[in-house]
Amino acid sequence: MAKVAVVYWSGTGNTEDLAKAVTAGAKKAGAEADLFSVDAFSADKMGDYDAFAFGCAAMGDEVLEEAEFEPFFAEAEQKLSGVPVVLFGSYGWGGGQWMRDWEERTKAAGAKLVADGLDVENAPDEDALAKAEALGEAVAKA
């Protein structure tokens, strides 16, 4: 059974809602899935997991949240080579460019992106939550 960590940062709750759906999808696929806000997880714990789902909202000029998530991810990406990963998050403007940049950065770290990143404008609707659940299933099966 795969062990998946779902690690996220959320300012408004939108990305947190997606994270919960991703976690539910991973569990539905038979994985052991743990949900963490980024302040409750560190890159030191990454060896305890087989796969990761990372979630972060777009901030400022289409970047990852800079105070907590960016420092965590900068450390985490050094441990992603060959590891199954999915990315998700919400945005309020900019068309989701931060997700495309984040995908490229994650690929450059050697991670195995098992699905396209899920970027949702504002609050996730039922369709977006279903896509998040499918993302969780995909990473659990990778």
MDAnalysis code that builds the backbone (N, CA, C; Angstrom):
import MDAnalysis as mda
import numpy as np

u = mda.Universe.empty(426, n_residues=142, atom_resindex=np.repeat(np.arange(142), 3), trajectory=True)
u.add_TopologyAttr("name", ["N", "CA", "C"] * 142)
u.add_TopologyAttr("resid", np.arange(1, 143))
u.add_TopologyAttr("resname", ["MET", "ALA", "LYS", "VAL", "ALA", "VAL", "VAL", "TYR", "TRP", "SER", "GLY", "THR", "GLY", "ASN", "THR", "GLU", "ASP", "LEU", "ALA", "LYS", "ALA", "VAL", "THR", "ALA", "GLY", "ALA", "LYS", "LYS", "ALA", "GLY", "ALA", "GLU", "ALA", "ASP", "LEU", "PHE", "SER", "VAL", "ASP", "ALA", "PHE", "SER", "ALA", "ASP", "LYS", "MET", "GLY", "ASP", "TYR", "ASP", "ALA", "PHE", "ALA", "PHE", "GLY", "CYS", "ALA", "ALA", "MET", "GLY", "ASP", "GLU", "VAL", "LEU", "GLU", "GLU", "ALA", "GLU", "PHE", "GLU", "PRO", "PHE", "PHE", "ALA", "GLU", "ALA", "GLU", "GLN", "LYS", "LEU", "SER", "GLY", "VAL", "PRO", "VAL", "VAL", "LEU", "PHE", "GLY", "SER", "TYR", "GLY", "TRP", "GLY", "GLY", "GLY", "GLN", "TRP", "MET", "ARG", "ASP", "TRP", "GLU", "GLU", "ARG", "THR", "LYS", "ALA", "ALA", "GLY", "ALA", "LYS", "LEU", "VAL", "ALA", "ASP", "GLY", "LEU", "ASP", "VAL", "GLU", "ASN", "ALA", "PRO", "ASP", "GLU", "ASP", "ALA", "LEU", "ALA", "LYS", "ALA", "GLU", "ALA", "LEU", "GLY", "GLU", "ALA", "VAL", "ALA", "LYS", "ALA"])
u.atoms.positions = np.array([
    [0.839, -1.177, 0.000],
    [0.000, 0.000, 0.000],
    [0.885, 1.242, 0.000],
    [0.587, 2.159, -0.900],
    [1.340, 3.401, -0.981],
    [1.022, 4.291, 0.217],
    [2.003, 5.060, 0.612],
    [1.823, 6.029, 1.677],
    [2.018, 7.412, 1.061],
    [0.955, 8.226, 1.090],
    [0.944, 9.526, 0.423],
    [0.831, 10.648, 1.445],
    [1.658, 11.674, 1.293],
    [1.541, 12.884, 2.103],
    [0.921, 13.972, 1.234],
    [-0.134, 14.575, 1.734],
    [-0.763, 15.719, 1.087],
    [-0.379, 16.936, 1.923],
    [0.446, 17.812, 1.343],
    [1.000, 18.954, 2.065],
    [0.546, 20.225, 1.355],
    [-0.070, 21.131, 2.096],
    [-0.651, 22.310, 1.452],
    [-0.485, 23.577, 2.281],
    [-0.640, 24.710, 1.608],
    [-0.787, 26.020, 2.241],
    [-2.048, 26.637, 1.676],
    [-2.852, 27.230, 2.539],
    [-4.100, 27.849, 2.103],
    [-4.339, 29.129, 2.884],
    [-4.612, 30.197, 2.175],
    [-4.897, 31.466, 2.830],
    [-6.381, 31.690, 3.064],
    [-7.214, 31.220, 2.136],
    [-8.654, 31.472, 2.207],
    [-9.466, 30.212, 2.470],
    [-8.840, 29.055, 2.404],
    [-9.545, 27.795, 2.569],
    [-9.804, 27.069, 1.261],
    [-9.610, 27.751, 0.120],
    [-9.862, 27.109, -1.171],
    [-8.905, 25.946, -1.422],
    [-7.622, 26.174, -1.205],
    [-6.643, 25.108, -1.423],
    [-6.777, 24.029, -0.359],
    [-7.185, 24.397, 0.834],
    [-7.439, 23.398, 1.879],
    [-8.577, 22.466, 1.457],
    [-9.637, 23.024, 0.867],
    [-10.740, 22.181, 0.387],
    [-10.248, 21.203, -0.674],
    [-9.390, 21.677, -1.571],
    [-8.817, 20.790, -2.593],
    [-7.967, 19.707, -1.936],
    [-7.177, 20.088, -0.930],
    [-6.304, 19.135, -0.239],
    [-7.116, 18.014, 0.405],
    [-8.238, 18.363, 0.991],
    [-9.094, 17.346, 1.608],
    [-9.633, 16.380, 0.550],
    [-9.990, 16.913, -0.618],
    [-10.490, 16.056, -1.695],
    [-9.379, 15.163, -2.247],
    [-8.173, 15.700, -2.386],
    [-7.035, 14.896, -2.845],
    [-6.782, 13.759, -1.854],
    [-6.817, 14.059, -0.572],
    [-6.604, 13.049, 0.463],
    [-7.677, 11.961, 0.381],
    [-8.920, 12.370, 0.206],
    [-10.010, 11.402, 0.086],
    [-9.809, 10.509, -1.137],
    [-9.361, 11.076, -2.238],
    [-9.123, 10.283, -3.441],
    [-8.009, 9.274, -3.252],
    [-6.938, 9.687, -2.580],
    [-5.830, 8.758, -2.327],
    [-6.293, 7.596, -1.453],
    [-7.090, 7.909, -0.455],
    [-7.608, 6.850, 0.423],
    [-8.563, 5.933, -0.342],
    [-9.377, 6.510, -1.201],
    [-10.313, 5.727, -2.018],
    [-9.564, 4.734, -2.895],
    [-8.355, 5.122, -3.342],
    [-7.532, 4.254, -4.186],
    [-6.750, 3.229, -3.370],
    [-6.921, 3.242, -2.049],
    [-6.280, 2.243, -1.213],
    [-4.990, 2.677, -0.547],
    [-4.603, 3.923, -0.705],
    [-3.366, 4.405, -0.089],
    [-3.614, 4.810, 1.357],
    [-2.543, 4.806, 2.110],
    [-2.553, 5.457, 3.412],
    [-2.199, 6.905, 3.109],
    [-3.083, 7.842, 3.415],
    [-2.859, 9.242, 3.063],
    [-2.968, 10.117, 4.299],
    [-1.969, 10.966, 4.487],
    [-1.942, 11.891, 5.612],
    [-2.001, 13.315, 5.090],
    [-2.814, 14.143, 5.721],
    [-3.016, 15.534, 5.337],
    [-2.276, 16.441, 6.312],
    [-1.456, 17.357, 5.753],
    [-0.669, 18.276, 6.573],
    [-0.760, 19.693, 6.026],
    [-0.977, 20.669, 6.893],
    [-0.704, 22.042, 6.475],
    [0.823, 22.153, 6.471],
    [1.348, 23.006, 5.625],
    [2.801, 23.042, 5.436],
    [3.547, 23.356, 6.732],
    [2.926, 24.096, 7.637],
    [3.602, 24.414, 8.894],
    [3.690, 23.210, 9.839],
    [2.995, 22.119, 9.503],
    [3.024, 20.904, 10.324],
    [3.841, 19.789, 9.674],
    [4.573, 20.108, 8.599],
    [5.341, 19.098, 7.861],
    [6.697, 19.688, 7.528],
    [7.702, 18.841, 7.482],
    [9.028, 19.311, 7.074],
    [9.624, 18.327, 6.079],
    [10.568, 18.810, 5.303],
    [11.216, 17.960, 4.305],
    [11.907, 16.769, 4.964],
    [12.232, 16.877, 6.235],
    [12.859, 15.763, 6.956],
    [11.941, 14.546, 7.045],
    [10.627, 14.755, 6.935],
    [9.660, 13.658, 7.031],
    [9.411, 12.971, 5.685],
    [10.006, 13.474, 4.626],
    [9.685, 12.972, 3.293],
    [10.049, 11.503, 3.098],
    [11.065, 11.030, 3.767],
    [11.471, 9.638, 3.642],
    [10.429, 8.654, 4.145],
    [9.438, 9.147, 4.891],
    [8.381, 8.294, 5.428],
    [7.255, 8.046, 4.431],
    [7.339, 8.676, 3.236],
    [6.249, 8.608, 2.258],
    [6.744, 8.150, 0.892],
    [5.829, 7.531, 0.144],
    [6.130, 7.038, -1.201],
    [5.788, 8.043, -2.288],
    [4.849, 8.937, -2.011],
    [4.366, 9.892, -3.011],
    [3.849, 11.136, -2.294],
    [3.730, 12.217, -3.078],
    [3.325, 13.497, -2.496],
    [2.327, 14.218, -3.372],
    [1.400, 14.897, -2.695],
    [0.503, 15.849, -3.338],
    [0.776, 17.184, -2.654],
    [1.234, 18.149, -3.432],
    [1.556, 19.461, -2.892],
    [0.522, 20.463, -3.376],
    [-0.002, 21.257, -2.450],
    [-0.986, 22.264, -2.802],
    [-0.598, 23.627, -2.271],
    [-0.716, 24.629, -3.136],
    [-0.416, 25.993, -2.726],
    [-1.168, 26.957, -3.633],
    [-1.728, 27.971, -3.033],
    [-2.404, 29.011, -3.801],
    [-1.364, 29.914, -4.471],
    [-1.777, 30.528, -5.569],
    [-0.931, 31.535, -6.226],
    [-0.961, 32.803, -5.391],
    [0.183, 33.405, -5.251],
    [0.274, 34.630, -4.468],
    [0.970, 35.709, -5.288],
    [0.753, 36.943, -4.911],
    [1.466, 38.068, -5.513],
    [1.522, 38.010, -7.017],
    [2.730, 37.984, -7.530],
    [2.965, 37.971, -8.972],
    [3.057, 36.535, -9.478],
    [1.997, 35.732, -9.196],
    [1.935, 34.351, -9.664],
    [3.107, 33.508, -9.145],
    [3.260, 33.482, -7.835],
    [4.315, 32.689, -7.199],
    [3.711, 31.873, -6.060],
    [4.462, 30.886, -5.590],
    [4.070, 30.134, -4.403],
    [4.115, 31.059, -3.187],
    [3.308, 30.757, -2.196],
    [3.311, 31.539, -0.961],
    [4.731, 31.572, -0.412],
    [5.232, 32.770, -0.114],
    [6.666, 32.962, 0.122],
    [7.143, 32.785, 1.559],
    [6.288, 32.941, 2.554],
    [6.747, 32.870, 3.940],
    [6.899, 31.439, 4.442],
    [5.970, 30.555, 4.079],
    [6.009, 29.179, 4.575],
    [6.211, 28.145, 3.470],
    [5.405, 28.232, 2.414],
    [5.446, 27.161, 1.428],
    [6.714, 27.187, 0.579],
    [7.108, 28.334, 0.099],
    [8.312, 28.408, -0.753],
    [9.551, 27.875, -0.045],
    [9.837, 28.295, 1.204],
    [11.019, 27.726, 1.878],
    [10.928, 26.203, 2.034],
    [9.728, 25.710, 2.373],
    [9.550, 24.262, 2.477],
    [9.823, 23.602, 1.133],
    [9.212, 24.104, 0.063],
    [9.344, 23.443, -1.229],
    [10.774, 23.508, -1.754],
    [11.484, 24.592, -1.484],
    [12.886, 24.691, -1.908],
    [13.714, 23.569, -1.296],
    [13.420, 23.200, -0.074],
    [14.122, 22.084, 0.580],
    [13.596, 20.747, 0.062],
    [12.280, 20.655, -0.084],
    [11.655, 19.400, -0.512],
    [12.072, 18.993, -1.924],
    [12.203, 19.957, -2.828],
    [12.488, 19.599, -4.216],
    [13.827, 18.887, -4.374],
    [14.713, 19.030, -3.409],
    [15.988, 18.322, -3.441],
    [15.809, 16.825, -3.182],
    [14.614, 16.423, -2.732],
    [14.346, 15.027, -2.390],
    [13.292, 14.400, -3.298],
    [13.010, 15.008, -4.438],
    [11.913, 14.555, -5.291],
    [12.320, 13.691, -6.474],
    [13.585, 13.475, -6.696],
    [14.013, 12.720, -7.869],
    [13.393, 11.325, -7.897],
    [12.619, 11.062, -8.950],
    [11.987, 9.766, -9.134],
    [10.739, 9.531, -8.306],
    [10.304, 10.513, -7.561],
    [9.175, 10.364, -6.650],
    [7.873, 10.800, -7.339],
    [6.788, 10.014, -7.216],
    [5.500, 10.422, -7.769],
    [4.953, 11.657, -7.039],
    [4.518, 12.647, -7.827],
    [4.040, 13.915, -7.280],
    [2.847, 14.405, -8.092],
    [1.899, 15.039, -7.416],
    [0.865, 15.836, -8.066],
    [0.840, 17.207, -7.404],
    [0.402, 18.203, -8.170],
    [0.343, 19.585, -7.696],
    [-1.081, 20.112, -7.849],
    [-1.489, 20.975, -6.928],
    [-2.820, 21.568, -7.003],
    [-2.830, 22.898, -6.259],
    [-3.809, 23.718, -6.559],
    [-3.973, 24.967, -5.846],
    [-5.002, 25.856, -6.499],
    [-5.252, 26.979, -5.867],
    [-6.230, 27.929, -6.377],
    [-5.553, 29.265, -6.678],
    [-6.238, 30.048, -7.486],
    [-5.734, 31.373, -7.840],
    [-6.921, 32.306, -8.022],
    [-6.641, 33.600, -7.968],
    [-7.701, 34.573, -8.127],
    [-7.512, 35.471, -9.329],
    [-6.352, 35.404, -9.939],
    [-6.036, 36.227, -11.098],
    [-4.858, 35.588, -11.812],
    [-4.558, 36.037, -12.997],
    [-3.339, 35.616, -13.676],
    [-3.457, 34.363, -14.523],
    [-4.568, 33.680, -14.503],
    [-4.757, 32.553, -15.397],
    [-4.016, 31.279, -15.055],
    [-3.399, 31.187, -13.890],
    [-2.756, 29.947, -13.476],
    [-1.311, 29.765, -13.920],
    [-0.645, 30.835, -14.300],
    [0.751, 30.724, -14.737],
    [1.636, 30.126, -13.642],
    [1.317, 30.411, -12.372],
    [2.139, 29.872, -11.289],
    [2.167, 28.344, -11.333],
    [1.056, 27.727, -11.744],
    [1.011, 26.265, -11.796],
    [1.934, 25.741, -12.887],
    [1.917, 26.357, -14.040],
    [2.801, 25.915, -15.134],
    [4.272, 26.070, -14.733],
    [4.598, 27.177, -14.074],
    [5.972, 27.381, -13.592],
    [6.338, 26.344, -12.540],
    [5.407, 26.048, -11.646],
    [5.640, 25.074, -10.577],
    [5.827, 23.677, -11.156],
    [5.045, 23.336, -12.166],
    [5.209, 22.028, -12.817],
    [6.606, 21.903, -13.421],
    [7.050, 22.931, -14.127],
    [8.393, 22.894, -14.732],
    [9.472, 22.758, -13.669],
    [9.324, 23.487, -12.602],
    [10.294, 23.424, -11.499],
    [10.327, 22.026, -10.883],
    [9.155, 21.422, -10.722],
    [9.058, 20.091, -10.123],
    [9.661, 19.038, -11.052],
    [9.395, 19.161, -12.347],
    [10.014, 18.262, -13.324],
    [11.526, 18.405, -13.311],
    [12.019, 19.631, -13.229],
    [13.462, 19.879, -13.210],
    [14.116, 19.249, -11.981],
    [13.356, 19.093, -10.907],
    [13.870, 18.442, -9.691],
    [13.908, 16.924, -9.849],
    [13.357, 16.424, -10.959],
    [13.390, 14.984, -11.216],
    [12.168, 14.233, -10.741],
    [11.168, 14.947, -10.255],
    [9.952, 14.290, -9.776],
    [9.200, 13.656, -10.939],
    [8.431, 12.642, -10.627],
    [7.576, 11.984, -11.613],
    [6.177, 12.587, -11.469],
    [5.872, 13.611, -12.277],
    [4.531, 14.196, -12.240],
    [3.571, 13.201, -12.867],
    [2.613, 12.726, -12.087],
    [1.728, 11.667, -12.572],
    [0.459, 12.209, -13.212],
    [0.254, 13.524, -13.147],
    [-0.908, 14.170, -13.773],
    [-0.604, 15.647, -13.914],
    [-1.341, 16.301, -14.789],
    [-1.213, 17.752, -14.901],
    [-1.645, 18.386, -13.593],
    [-1.024, 19.508, -13.263],
    [-1.407, 20.229, -12.059],
    [-2.846, 20.710, -12.152],
    [-3.522, 20.720, -11.028],
    [-4.897, 21.186, -10.959],
    [-4.896, 22.604, -10.428],
    [-5.255, 23.557, -11.275],
    [-5.362, 24.950, -10.849],
    [-6.821, 25.385, -10.964],
    [-7.348, 25.885, -9.866],
    [-8.759, 26.220, -9.756],
    [-8.888, 27.708, -9.465],
    [-9.708, 28.373, -10.259],
    [-9.943, 29.795, -10.021],
    [-10.918, 29.970, -8.868],
    [-10.447, 30.652, -7.830],
    [-11.232, 30.943, -6.633],
    [-11.685, 29.668, -5.924],
    [-12.901, 29.658, -5.392],
    [-13.376, 28.512, -4.609],
    [-13.687, 27.325, -5.520],
    [-13.287, 26.126, -5.120],
    [-13.570, 24.948, -5.950],
    [-15.056, 24.594, -5.931],
    [-15.594, 24.300, -7.111],
    [-16.962, 23.807, -7.200],
    [-16.924, 22.278, -7.162],
    [-18.068, 21.645, -7.327],
    [-18.129, 20.184, -7.257],
    [-17.250, 19.520, -8.318],
    [-17.198, 20.095, -9.509],
    [-16.361, 19.550, -10.578],
    [-14.880, 19.607, -10.191],
    [-14.465, 20.736, -9.638],
    [-13.064, 20.886, -9.221],
    [-12.720, 19.923, -8.093],
    [-13.644, 19.732, -7.166],
    [-13.393, 18.793, -6.067],
    [-13.311, 17.361, -6.586],
    [-14.117, 17.029, -7.594],
    [-14.038, 15.695, -8.200],
    [-12.691, 15.508, -8.901],
    [-12.212, 16.559, -9.557],
    [-10.896, 16.488, -10.207],
    [-9.796, 16.335, -9.161],
    [-9.947, 17.004, -8.028],
    [-8.961, 16.878, -6.953],
    [-8.952, 15.458, -6.402],
    [-10.125, 14.880, -6.256],
    [-10.209, 13.496, -5.774],
    [-9.532, 12.559, -6.770],
    [-9.751, 12.787, -8.059],
    [-9.103, 11.963, -9.093],
    [-7.587, 12.131, -9.050],
    [-7.126, 13.333, -8.727],
    [-5.688, 13.578, -8.596],
    [-5.114, 12.732, -7.464],
    [-5.834, 12.666, -6.367],
    [-5.412, 11.829, -5.242],
    [-5.350, 10.372, -5.597],
    [-6.334, 9.920, -6.365],
    [-6.334, 8.518, -6.826],
    [-5.128, 8.255, -7.721],
    [-4.834, 9.199, -8.605],
    [-3.717, 9.029, -9.547],
    [-2.378, 8.912, -8.820],
    [-2.151, 9.775, -7.832],
    [-0.865, 9.722, -7.132],
    [-0.768, 8.469, -6.274],
    [-1.899, 8.011, -5.754],
    [-1.886, 6.793, -4.940],
    [-1.543, 5.564, -5.765],
    [-1.939, 5.571, -7.029],
    [-1.696, 4.423, -7.914],
    [-0.357, 4.492, -8.628],
    [0.322, 5.614, -8.533],
    [1.585, 5.794, -9.279],
    [2.708, 4.936, -8.721],
])
